[in-house]
Amino acid sequence: MNALAIAVAQFAPTAGAGANLELIGELVARARGRGAGLVLFPEYSSYFVDPFDESVADNAEDIDGPFVQGLRTLAAQHGVHIVAGLLERGSDDRRVRNTVVAVDGERMLARYRKLHLYDAFGQRESDWIEAGEIELPQTFEIDGLRFGLMTCYDLRFPEVSRLLADAGVDVALVPAEWVRGPLKEHHWRTLLHARAIENTMYVAAADHPPPLGVGHSMIVDPQGVEIAAVGTTTDVAVAHIERDAISNVRRVNPALRLRRFGVTPL
């Protein structure tokens, strides 16, 4: 049986990259102490201000810059894999990329640039962020389990997680800054459970806590059962991901095999 303990780590990134990395280190140590081999952090873990301003571009880094190097150092120190969001330098001086990286102690395993920008609910992420280009799903493997990357608002587009399922992903990893608002916590929970159920895969999501995010970072199993969650504090939650659980659900509910439609880019 292939099994791996993974953690979702919930915290509120600030406008201090060094302080963010220090807190990430504390949460990695906490997760590792609870047995986790992979730790998932929120969107914008490297730097965050509300509302966005010109400092966003000033604090964007290259994909192999100090923040990612710091993540790799922490991964090596604790013997874990780390997934986290960061501000990556964009193609011009005004907008940046909303990027997620997966690293171990030696290298970058995957890199995903957010496809669907949060131009909704009165927000305009596209004023500051450039959308990622459509490309092959970003995946990586640990102990025979395949992980795939997506980000926050992507949850509202079921084709994103379906493409991950088509790529053989067992666990969708979702860094987020799910902005609070009327019914937003309900949407967060519903969409995470739906993406797990419809794709018969695990879904793990890490959010910012209140007052800006809804919190409730969680891990959902292939039947849509919430098997670990944080609440509204700064903390980590750990659950075991089991290959047999995925196989058993897909044997009883072969929805992926029985479907009659695929996903193609617009």
C-alpha contacts under 8 A as a table, 3 or more apart, distances in Angstrom:
res1	aa1	res2	aa2	distance
1	M	242	E	7.05
1	M	243	R	6.47
1	M	244	D	6.29
2	N	143	D	6.88
2	N	144	G	6.68
2	N	145	L	7.30
2	N	242	E	5.75
2	N	243	R	5.21
2	N	244	D	7.25
3	A	143	D	7.78
3	A	240	H	6.32
3	A	241	I	5.25
3	A	242	E	4.30
3	A	243	R	6.28
4	L	36	A	7.53
4	L	37	G	6.65
4	L	143	D	7.50
4	L	240	H	5.41
4	L	241	I	5.17
4	L	242	E	6.74
5	A	35	G	6.31
5	A	36	A	4.62
5	A	37	G	5.71
5	A	38	L	7.05
5	A	238	V	6.48
5	A	239	A	5.46
5	A	240	H	4.19
5	A	241	I	6.06
6	I	36	A	4.82
6	I	37	G	5.75
6	I	38	L	4.79
6	I	39	V	5.93
6	I	40	L	7.79
6	I	238	V	5.56
6	I	239	A	5.70
6	I	240	H	6.30
6	I	241	I	7.12
7	A	31	A	6.19
7	A	36	A	5.82
7	A	37	G	7.87
7	A	38	L	6.19
7	A	39	V	4.71
7	A	40	L	6.09
7	A	236	V	6.18
7	A	237	A	5.35
7	A	238	V	4.29
7	A	239	A	6.57
8	V	39	V	5.90
8	V	40	L	4.83
8	V	41	F	6.37
8	V	204	A	6.86
8	V	205	A	6.56
8	V	206	A	5.38
8	V	217	S	6.39
8	V	218	M	6.53
8	V	219	I	7.35
8	V	229	A	7.87
8	V	230	V	7.95
8	V	236	V	5.50
8	V	237	A	5.47
8	V	238	V	6.67
9	A	27	L	6.66
9	A	31	A	7.90
9	A	39	V	6.66
9	A	40	L	5.81
9	A	41	F	5.15
9	A	42	P	7.39
9	A	206	A	6.02
9	A	217	S	7.45
9	A	234	T	7.62
9	A	235	D	5.92
9	A	236	V	4.33
9	A	237	A	6.75
10	Q	41	F	6.54
10	Q	42	P	6.74
10	Q	206	A	5.75
10	Q	207	D	5.76
10	Q	208	H	5.90
10	Q	209	P	6.58
10	Q	215	G	7.17
10	Q	217	S	6.38
10	Q	230	V	7.21
10	Q	233	T	7.30
10	Q	234	T	5.25
10	Q	235	D	5.51
10	Q	236	V	6.17
11	F	41	F	7.90
11	F	42	P	7.43
11	F	207	D	7.38
11	F	208	H	5.40
11	F	209	P	6.10
11	F	233	T	7.56
11	F	234	T	4.83
11	F	235	D	7.00
12	A	45	S	7.91
12	A	208	H	5.03
12	A	209	P	6.09
12	A	234	T	7.60
13	P	16	G	7.89
13	P	20	N	5.76
13	P	44	Y	7.00
13	P	45	S	5.37
13	P	46	S	6.89
13	P	47	Y	6.07
13	P	48	F	5.66
13	P	208	H	7.59
14	T	17	A	7.35
14	T	19	A	7.74
14	T	20	N	6.61
14	T	47	Y	5.74
14	T	48	F	5.04
14	T	49	V	6.39
15	A	47	Y	5.21
15	A	48	F	5.33
15	A	49	V	5.87
16	G	19	A	5.33
16	G	20	N	6.17
16	G	46	S	7.94
16	G	47	Y	6.34
17	A	20	N	5.05
17	A	21	L	6.19
17	A	46	S	5.35
17	A	47	Y	5.58
17	A	67	F	7.46
18	G	21	L	5.20
18	G	22	E	6.23
19	A	22	E	5.03
19	A	23	L	6.29
20	N	23	L	5.26
20	N	24	I	6.12
20	N	45	S	6.83
20	N	46	S	6.28
20	N	47	Y	7.40
21	L	24	I	4.91
21	L	25	G	6.18
21	L	46	S	7.17
21	L	67	F	7.27
21	L	70	G	7.11
21	L	71	L	7.69
22	E	25	G	5.10
22	E	26	E	6.54
23	L	26	E	5.02
23	L	27	L	6.29
24	I	27	L	5.13
24	I	28	V	6.04
25	G	28	V	5.07
25	G	29	A	6.23
25	G	74	L	6.35
26	E	29	A	5.21
26	E	30	R	6.28
27	L	30	R	4.91
27	L	31	A	6.06
27	L	235	D	7.05
27	L	236	V	6.86
28	V	31	A	5.09
28	V	32	R	6.00
28	V	39	V	6.62
28	V	74	L	7.67
28	V	78	H	7.52
29	A	32	R	5.11
29	A	33	G	6.05
29	A	78	H	6.82
30	R	33	G	5.08
30	R	34	R	6.52
30	R	236	V	7.38
31	A	34	R	5.12
31	A	35	G	6.55
31	A	36	A	5.46
31	A	39	V	6.94
31	A	236	V	6.24
31	A	237	A	7.60
31	A	238	V	7.18
32	R	35	G	4.98
32	R	36	A	4.83
32	R	37	G	6.75
32	R	78	H	6.90
32	R	80	V	7.34
33	G	36	A	7.35
34	R	238	V	7.17
35	G	238	V	7.88
36	A	39	V	6.80
36	A	80	V	7.43
36	A	238	V	6.59
37	G	79	G	7.42
37	G	80	V	4.83
37	G	81	H	6.20
38	L	80	V	5.49
38	L	81	H	4.50
38	L	82	I	5.73
38	L	83	V	7.65
39	V	80	V	7.32
39	V	81	H	6.31
39	V	82	I	4.99
39	V	83	V	6.30
40	L	82	I	6.08
40	L	83	V	4.82
40	L	84	A	6.11
40	L	173	L	7.33
40	L	175	P	7.10
40	L	204	A	7.88
40	L	205	A	7.50
40	L	206	A	6.35
41	F	45	S	6.85
41	F	82	I	7.72
41	F	83	V	6.03
41	F	84	A	4.66
41	F	85	G	6.98
41	F	175	P	6.04
41	F	206	A	5.52
41	F	207	D	7.58
42	P	45	S	5.70
42	P	84	A	5.96
42	P	85	G	5.97
42	P	174	V	7.81
42	P	175	P	4.21
42	P	176	A	5.05
42	P	177	E	6.63
42	P	205	A	7.83
42	P	206	A	4.84
42	P	207	D	5.06
42	P	208	H	6.36
43	E	84	A	6.57
43	E	85	G	4.26
43	E	86	L	6.69
43	E	98	N	7.86
43	E	100	V	7.35
43	E	151	T	7.14
43	E	152	C	7.41
43	E	175	P	4.64
43	E	176	A	4.49
43	E	177	E	5.65
43	E	206	A	7.83
43	E	207	D	7.20
43	E	208	H	7.99
44	Y	47	Y	5.66
44	Y	48	F	5.89
44	Y	84	A	7.79
44	Y	85	G	4.83
44	Y	86	L	4.70
44	Y	87	L	6.28
44	Y	98	N	7.26
44	Y	176	A	7.95
44	Y	177	E	7.55
45	S	48	F	7.20
45	S	84	A	6.26
45	S	85	G	5.20
45	S	86	L	5.52
46	S	67	F	6.56
46	S	85	G	6.87
46	S	86	L	4.83
46	S	87	L	6.55
47	Y	56	V	7.64
47	Y	59	N	7.11
47	Y	86	L	6.91
47	Y	87	L	6.84
48	F	52	F	7.77
48	F	56	V	7.58
49	V	52	F	5.55
49	V	53	D	7.62
49	V	56	V	7.74
52	F	55	S	7.63
52	F	56	V	6.53
52	F	128	W	7.40
53	D	56	V	5.96
53	D	128	W	7.97
54	E	57	A	5.83
54	E	58	D	6.68
54	E	94	R	7.87
55	S	58	D	4.76
55	S	59	N	6.05
56	V	59	N	5.37
56	V	60	A	6.32
56	V	87	L	7.53
56	V	96	V	7.63
56	V	128	W	7.72
57	A	60	A	5.21
57	A	89	R	7.16
57	A	93	D	6.88
57	A	94	R	6.24
57	A	95	R	6.40
57	A	96	V	6.03
59	N	87	L	7.32
60	A	86	L	7.86
60	A	87	L	4.76
60	A	88	E	4.95
60	A	89	R	4.99
60	A	96	V	6.74
61	E	64	D	7.81
61	E	65	G	5.55
61	E	66	P	7.52
61	E	67	F	7.64
61	E	87	L	6.37
61	E	88	E	4.89
61	E	89	R	5.26
62	D	65	G	4.80
62	D	88	E	5.62
62	D	89	R	5.60
63	I	68	V	6.89
63	I	88	E	6.00
63	I	89	R	7.69
64	D	67	F	7.83
64	D	68	V	5.75
64	D	69	Q	6.44
65	G	68	V	5.72
65	G	69	Q	6.15
66	P	69	Q	4.99
66	P	70	G	5.92
67	F	70	G	4.98
67	F	71	L	6.32
67	F	86	L	7.93
68	V	71	L	4.96
68	V	72	R	6.28
68	V	101	V	7.81
69	Q	72	R	5.09
69	Q	73	T	6.25
70	G	73	T	5.04
70	G	74	L	6.29
71	L	74	L	5.14
71	L	75	A	6.10
71	L	82	I	6.87
71	L	103	V	7.17
72	R	75	A	4.93
72	R	76	A	6.16
72	R	82	I	7.82
72	R	103	V	6.00
72	R	104	D	5.79
72	R	105	G	4.80
72	R	106	E	6.76
72	R	107	R	7.17
73	T	76	A	5.16
73	T	77	Q	6.16
73	T	105	G	6.13
74	L	77	Q	5.01
74	L	78	H	6.14
74	L	105	G	7.34
75	A	78	H	5.42
75	A	79	G	5.54
75	A	80	V	4.95
75	A	81	H	5.71
75	A	82	I	6.32
75	A	103	V	7.30
75	A	104	D	5.35
75	A	105	G	4.74
76	A	79	G	5.17
76	A	80	V	6.94
76	A	104	D	6.71
76	A	105	G	3.84
76	A	106	E	7.24
77	Q	105	G	7.60
79	G	104	D	7.89
79	G	105	G	7.15
80	V	104	D	6.47
80	V	105	G	7.56
81	H	102	A	7.11
81	H	103	V	5.74
81	H	104	D	4.63
81	H	105	G	7.45
82	I	102	A	5.71
82	I	103	V	5.43
82	I	104	D	6.44
83	V	100	V	6.93
83	V	101	V	5.60
83	V	102	A	4.32
83	V	103	V	6.49
84	A	100	V	5.51
84	A	101	V	5.75
84	A	102	A	6.83
84	A	175	P	6.69
85	G	98	N	7.13
85	G	99	T	5.57
85	G	100	V	4.20
85	G	101	V	6.46
85	G	175	P	6.45
86	L	98	N	6.30
86	L	99	T	5.43
86	L	100	V	6.19
86	L	101	V	7.84
87	L	96	V	6.53
87	L	97	R	5.88
87	L	98	N	5.40
87	L	99	T	6.24
88	E	96	V	5.87
88	E	97	R	4.93
88	E	98	N	6.39
88	E	99	T	6.15
89	R	92	D	8.00
89	R	95	R	7.84
89	R	96	V	4.98
89	R	97	R	6.07
90	G	93	D	7.13
90	G	94	R	7.92
90	G	95	R	5.88
90	G	96	V	4.09
90	G	97	R	5.29
90	G	130	E	7.08
91	S	95	R	7.54
91	S	96	V	7.37
92	D	95	R	6.31
92	D	96	V	7.66
93	D	96	V	7.79
94	R	128	W	7.02
95	R	127	D	7.34
95	R	128	W	4.76
95	R	129	I	4.96
95	R	130	E	5.94
96	V	128	W	6.48
96	V	129	I	4.89
96	V	130	E	5.94
97	R	113	R	6.56
97	R	114	K	7.61
97	R	129	I	5.44
97	R	130	E	5.50
97	R	131	A	6.88
97	R	132	G	7.25
98	N	113	R	5.75
98	N	114	K	5.66
98	N	129	I	6.49
98	N	130	E	7.59
98	N	131	A	7.70
99	T	111	R	7.01
99	T	112	Y	5.61
99	T	113	R	4.38
99	T	114	K	6.15
100	V	111	R	5.72
100	V	112	Y	5.11
100	V	113	R	6.37
100	V	114	K	7.81
100	V	149	L	7.46
100	V	150	M	7.98
100	V	151	T	7.69
100	V	175	P	7.59
101	V	108	M	7.05
101	V	109	L	7.54
101	V	110	A	5.79
101	V	111	R	4.55
101	V	112	Y	6.48
102	A	108	M	5.93
102	A	109	L	5.29
102	A	110	A	5.16
102	A	111	R	6.48
103	V	106	E	7.59
103	V	107	R	5.82
103	V	108	M	4.38
103	V	109	L	5.26
103	V	110	A	7.27
104	D	107	R	5.75
104	D	108	M	6.59
104	D	109	L	7.13
108	M	111	R	7.56
109	L	139	T	7.90
109	L	140	F	6.04
110	A	138	Q	5.77
110	A	139	T	6.14
110	A	140	F	6.36
111	R	138	Q	6.42
111	R	149	L	7.97
112	Y	132	G	7.84
112	Y	138	Q	6.10
112	Y	149	L	6.34
112	Y	150	M	7.00
113	R	131	A	7.05
113	R	132	G	4.66
113	R	133	E	7.51
114	K	117	L	6.92
114	K	131	A	5.99
114	K	132	G	5.35
114	K	150	M	6.88
114	K	151	T	5.85
114	K	154	D	7.59
115	L	131	A	5.21
115	L	132	G	4.88
115	L	133	E	6.81
115	L	134	I	7.15
115	L	154	D	7.04
116	H	131	A	6.67
116	H	153	Y	6.23
116	H	154	D	5.56
117	L	124	R	7.86
117	L	125	E	5.76
117	L	126	S	6.05
117	L	129	I	7.64
117	L	131	A	6.40
117	L	153	Y	6.70
117	L	154	D	7.99
118	Y	123	Q	6.51
118	Y	124	R	6.06
118	Y	125	E	5.06
118	Y	126	S	7.17
118	Y	153	Y	6.02
119	D	122	G	7.23
119	D	123	Q	5.27
119	D	124	R	4.23
119	D	125	E	5.65
119	D	126	S	6.63
120	A	123	Q	5.29
120	A	124	R	6.72
124	R	127	D	5.78
125	E	128	W	5.80
125	E	129	I	5.87
126	S	129	I	4.81
126	S	130	E	6.06
126	S	131	A	7.43
134	I	265	P	7.76
137	P	148	G	7.00
137	P	149	L	7.53
137	P	163	L	6.89
137	P	164	L	6.08
137	P	167	A	6.92
138	Q	148	G	5.72
138	Q	149	L	5.87
139	T	146	R	6.66
139	T	147	F	5.38
139	T	148	G	4.36
139	T	149	L	6.59
139	T	169	V	7.29
140	F	146	R	5.69
140	F	147	F	5.42
140	F	148	G	6.75
141	E	144	G	6.11
141	E	145	L	5.42
141	E	146	R	4.39
141	E	147	F	6.05
142	I	145	L	5.33
142	I	146	R	6.59
142	I	147	F	7.87
145	L	169	V	7.77
145	L	170	D	6.22
145	L	171	V	7.79
145	L	243	R	7.11
146	R	168	G	6.90
146	R	169	V	4.91
146	R	170	D	5.25
146	R	171	V	6.55
147	F	169	V	5.40
147	F	170	D	5.96
147	F	171	V	4.86
147	F	172	A	5.92
147	F	173	L	6.92
148	G	164	L	6.11
148	G	169	V	5.85
148	G	170	D	7.85
148	G	171	V	6.36
148	G	172	A	4.95
148	G	173	L	6.01
149	L	172	A	6.03
149	L	173	L	5.16
149	L	174	V	6.42
150	M	154	D	6.41
150	M	155	L	7.88
150	M	160	V	7.40
150	M	161	S	7.64
150	M	172	A	7.18
150	M	173	L	6.35
150	M	174	V	5.30
150	M	175	P	7.31
151	T	154	D	5.49
151	T	155	L	7.23
151	T	173	L	7.98
151	T	174	V	5.06
151	T	175	P	5.34
151	T	176	A	5.89
152	C	155	L	5.90
152	C	174	V	6.22
152	C	175	P	6.09
152	C	176	A	4.22
152	C	177	E	6.43
152	C	178	W	6.49
153	Y	156	R	5.82
153	Y	157	F	7.75
153	Y	176	A	7.78
153	Y	178	W	7.79
154	D	157	F	5.40
154	D	158	P	7.79
154	D	160	V	6.64
155	L	158	P	6.52
155	L	160	V	7.59
155	L	161	S	7.73
155	L	191	L	6.39
155	L	192	L	7.24
155	L	195	R	7.60
156	R	191	L	6.95
157	F	160	V	5.99
157	F	161	S	7.91
158	P	161	S	5.70
158	P	162	R	6.27
158	P	195	R	6.84
159	E	162	R	4.79
159	E	163	L	6.08
159	E	263	V	6.37
160	V	163	L	5.33
160	V	164	L	6.64
161	S	164	L	4.91
161	S	165	A	6.26
161	S	172	A	7.13
161	S	195	R	6.75
161	S	199	N	7.47
162	R	165	A	4.91
162	R	166	D	6.20
162	R	199	N	6.51
162	R	263	V	7.62
163	L	166	D	4.94
163	L	167	A	6.27
163	L	263	V	6.98
164	L	167	A	4.98
164	L	168	G	6.63
164	L	169	V	5.45
164	L	172	A	7.35
165	A	168	G	5.21
165	A	169	V	5.09
165	A	170	D	7.32
165	A	199	N	6.30
165	A	201	M	7.66
166	D	169	V	7.32
169	V	172	A	6.91
169	V	201	M	7.59
170	D	201	M	5.33
170	D	202	Y	6.22
170	D	243	R	7.82
170	D	246	I	7.40
171	V	201	M	5.83
171	V	202	Y	4.56
171	V	203	V	5.51
171	V	204	A	7.13
172	A	201	M	7.40
172	A	202	Y	6.30
172	A	203	V	4.76
172	A	204	A	6.22
173	L	203	V	6.14
173	L	204	A	5.04
173	L	205	A	5.96
174	V	203	V	7.49
174	V	204	A	6.07
174	V	205	A	4.44
174	V	206	A	6.43
175	P	205	A	5.69
175	P	206	A	5.04
175	P	207	D	6.39
176	A	205	A	6.98
176	A	206	A	5.90
176	A	207	D	4.77
176	A	208	H	7.07
177	E	207	D	5.27
177	E	208	H	5.39
177	E	212	L	7.93
177	E	213	G	5.74
178	W	184	K	7.77
178	W	188	W	7.45
178	W	207	D	6.38
178	W	208	H	7.15
178	W	212	L	7.94
178	W	213	G	5.11
178	W	214	V	6.12
178	W	215	G	7.88
179	V	184	K	7.37
179	V	212	L	5.75
179	V	213	G	4.69
179	V	214	V	6.45
180	R	184	K	5.81
180	R	185	E	7.09
180	R	210	P	7.60
180	R	211	P	7.42
180	R	212	L	5.91
180	R	213	G	5.25
180	R	214	V	5.27
181	G	184	K	5.24
181	G	185	E	7.76
182	P	185	E	7.93
183	L	186	H	5.15
183	L	187	H	6.25
184	K	187	H	4.96
184	K	188	W	6.12
184	K	214	V	7.46
185	E	188	W	5.01
185	E	189	R	6.29
185	E	214	V	5.86
186	H	189	R	5.37
186	H	190	T	6.02
187	H	190	T	5.12
187	H	191	L	5.91
188	W	191	L	5.48
188	W	192	L	6.22
189	R	192	L	5.36
189	R	193	H	6.21
190	T	193	H	5.30
190	T	194	A	6.00
191	L	194	A	4.94
191	L	195	R	6.03
192	L	195	R	5.36
192	L	196	A	6.44
192	L	203	V	6.71
192	L	205	A	7.81
192	L	220	V	7.30
193	H	196	A	5.23
193	H	197	I	6.17
193	H	203	V	7.83
193	H	220	V	6.45
193	H	224	G	4.86
193	H	225	V	7.33
193	H	226	E	7.76
194	A	197	I	5.07
194	A	198	E	5.94
194	A	224	G	6.93
195	R	198	E	5.53
195	R	199	N	6.12
195	R	201	M	7.97
195	R	203	V	7.23
196	A	199	N	5.50
196	A	200	T	5.52
196	A	201	M	5.11
196	A	202	Y	5.62
196	A	203	V	5.62
196	A	220	V	6.63
196	A	221	D	6.59
196	A	222	P	5.24
196	A	223	Q	6.83
196	A	224	G	5.57
197	I	200	T	5.06
197	I	201	M	7.05
197	I	222	P	5.68
197	I	223	Q	5.35
197	I	224	G	5.09
198	E	255	A	7.42
199	N	222	P	7.50
199	N	255	A	7.65
199	N	256	L	6.71
200	T	222	P	4.40
200	T	223	Q	6.52
200	T	246	I	6.71
200	T	249	V	6.67
200	T	250	R	6.43
200	T	255	A	7.94
200	T	256	L	7.92
201	M	221	D	6.61
201	M	222	P	4.36
201	M	223	Q	7.93
201	M	246	I	6.33
202	Y	219	I	7.17
202	Y	220	V	5.62
202	Y	221	D	4.57
202	Y	222	P	5.02
202	Y	241	I	7.57
202	Y	246	I	7.91
203	V	219	I	5.79
203	V	220	V	5.21
203	V	221	D	6.68
203	V	222	P	7.82
204	A	217	S	7.81
204	A	218	M	5.83
204	A	219	I	4.28
204	A	220	V	6.31
205	A	217	S	5.50
205	A	218	M	5.53
205	A	219	I	6.47
206	A	215	G	7.91
206	A	216	H	7.95
206	A	217	S	4.59
206	A	218	M	6.75
207	D	213	G	6.54
207	D	214	V	7.20
207	D	215	G	5.35
207	D	216	H	7.06
207	D	217	S	5.39
208	H	212	L	6.97
208	H	213	G	4.72
208	H	214	V	6.86
208	H	215	G	5.47
209	P	212	L	6.68
209	P	213	G	4.91
209	P	214	V	5.72
209	P	215	G	3.99
209	P	216	H	7.51
209	P	232	T	5.25
209	P	233	T	6.20
209	P	234	T	6.94
210	P	213	G	4.78
210	P	214	V	5.45
210	P	215	G	6.03
210	P	232	T	6.33
211	P	214	V	7.34
214	V	232	T	7.27
215	G	230	V	7.54
215	G	231	G	6.04
215	G	232	T	4.86
215	G	233	T	7.45
216	H	229	A	6.07
216	H	230	V	5.47
216	H	231	G	4.40
216	H	232	T	5.93
217	S	229	A	5.53
217	S	230	V	5.52
217	S	231	G	6.84
218	M	226	E	6.86
218	M	227	I	7.62
218	M	228	A	5.54
218	M	229	A	4.11
218	M	230	V	6.54
218	M	237	A	7.31
219	I	226	E	5.91
219	I	227	I	5.85
219	I	228	A	5.28
219	I	229	A	6.44
219	I	239	A	7.03
220	V	223	Q	7.89
220	V	224	G	5.65
220	V	225	V	5.36
220	V	226	E	4.36
220	V	227	I	5.74
220	V	228	A	7.35
221	D	224	G	5.34
221	D	225	V	5.29
221	D	226	E	6.45
221	D	227	I	6.64
222	P	225	V	7.34
222	P	245	A	7.40
222	P	246	I	6.17
222	P	249	V	6.76
223	Q	249	V	6.94
226	E	229	A	7.28
227	I	239	A	6.61
228	A	237	A	5.78
228	A	238	V	6.19
228	A	239	A	5.85
229	A	237	A	5.53
229	A	238	V	7.96
230	V	233	T	6.89
230	V	234	T	7.90
230	V	235	D	6.36
230	V	236	V	6.22
230	V	237	A	5.57
241	I	245	A	7.99
242	E	245	A	5.39
242	E	246	I	6.96
243	R	246	I	5.34
243	R	247	S	6.37
244	D	247	S	5.01
244	D	248	N	5.97
245	A	248	N	5.23
245	A	249	V	6.27
246	I	249	V	5.33
246	I	250	R	6.20
247	S	250	R	5.20
247	S	251	R	6.13
248	N	251	R	5.17
248	N	252	V	6.45
249	V	252	V	5.29
249	V	253	N	5.81
249	V	254	P	7.78
250	R	253	N	4.92
250	R	254	P	4.81
250	R	255	A	7.36
250	R	256	L	7.99
251	R	254	P	5.74
254	P	257	R	5.43
254	P	258	L	6.24
255	A	258	L	5.08
255	A	259	R	6.13
256	L	259	R	5.66
